């Protein structure tokens, strides 16, 4: 069982290293357009028909 976890740990480590070097980017890295506090509040208080 220890060897299985050791192998899995190595695989996860390699995946992380690969992803760090890749050009893929997720939601975290997408820049969202800036909204003022008023715009945010207006959007949150809109009632959907």
Steps between C-alpha positions, in 0.01 A plus 500: 500500500786740581644451151162585345481828692860580415428439130181711517689781675759500222230508233325794666830684540580449130154622401542815709841567347355451152209736564730768643699497177199488267327801352158389625320747720173465686240728652743619763713672235224655288471872552149609577380841389506752783163597640432775748331420830182663370500280191558190713212592733271577208580164343438317828169674564356453151190288504467247225159496326 
